[in-house]
């Protein structure tokens, strides 16, 4: 029984009164009455989050009841979007009064909130997720899972210790072609897998940008969070008038560029077919171009080579088609998103990206996976699967440890890009072998009071 329902019933009994239930048509509230819904708080009301929260609200088992953002304008728009959605769905204006929290900590302190969706900028992923787990909230966390190996390891350990459900937003796992491609590979349809080629673009350099006054609606100090203090300019943060692609995606201070931005999607999907979801490479080397000037400083074109203990070589470059190509002794399979797009600014040309699945022999793609063969986890919605698992307490399709491992491939690749030499990696100890310089990059200094280092666990 929900806490608020228990309190209401207890109070009524104590007063010696009888409360007659109000009959509300299921057409208004869906198949789940309000007392059975999963109350969700939405942290980070920007571009990516708007799609994620809409994908969540379409399920009757969910009810978004609170929003939080350090930009009060975006928070107000998030509140309005949620309230408008439910008003249209139920035909009742004011059906829900969504609470607004300028500081997400007060949202986490609300005992009536069961779960949180975290769709903040990348440098604000691990800390609120860690704190949500400590508050016993279930979590939907946009990728990348972390910006360092160290904070990702802490997050995974605490989430599993607290036994909360954490779903990583690697939604390719909920698209049929990615699962089917991995099943075909795992069941030997292309023979022994030896090479995986991943197409992943870089980002362009950006202009110089002068300091600007901090908008009154933005808590810029909190937005910077654990990262160093730097002057405000709009293209470093996010647009003030729309939800176009934000500039922070191209600043190493807040992320690592496409290697983490799209990399966690593709490395996660590749690991599904490689059967390496809970480990990582044993060596990695990479070369990359970095801008010599301008505000945006993440990597451009790059090439990386990772070797795995099982003998598979993984090659990643923007020169390959965007997607994952598995190569075996008896053929190959290529899988991509096809017509599916996560956002309108996906860095993929639609006209050249419509075939979601291809193979050296098309007969491979009509192969049926037998009842006694390997069948992988099935889901048709990343958000729907998360909600189902909150109810059942079963592991979601993209759990925290698998997310951490996929993110780790991104992060060790980025370190190899920066150092420009081959690195030997121990995926069990999560340390580079005999390399103090590389190991010093497994964590970042954190600006107090922000960061996972300052969270009591």
Secondary structure, DSSP 8 states (H G I E B T S, - for coil): --HHHHHHHHHHHHTT---------HHHHTTS-GGGSEEEEEE--SHHHHHHHHHHHTSTTEEEEEEE-SBHHHHHHHHHHHHHHHHHHHT-TTS---EEESSHHHHHT-TT--EEEE---GGGSHHHHHHHHHTT-EEEE-S-S-SSHHHHHHHHHHHHHHT--EEE--GGGGSHHHHHHHHHHHTTTTSSEEEEEEE----------------TTB-HHHHHTTS------GGGS--SSS----GGGG-TTT--THHHHTHHHHHHHHHHHHT-TT---SEEEEEEEE-SSSS--SEEEEEEEEE-TTS-EEEEETTS-SEEEEEETTEEEEE--TT--SSTT-SS-GGG----EEESSGGGGG----TTS------S-HHHHHHHHHHH----TT-HHHHHHHHHHHHHHHHHHHHTS-EEEETTTTEETT-HHHHTTSS----TT-SGGGS--
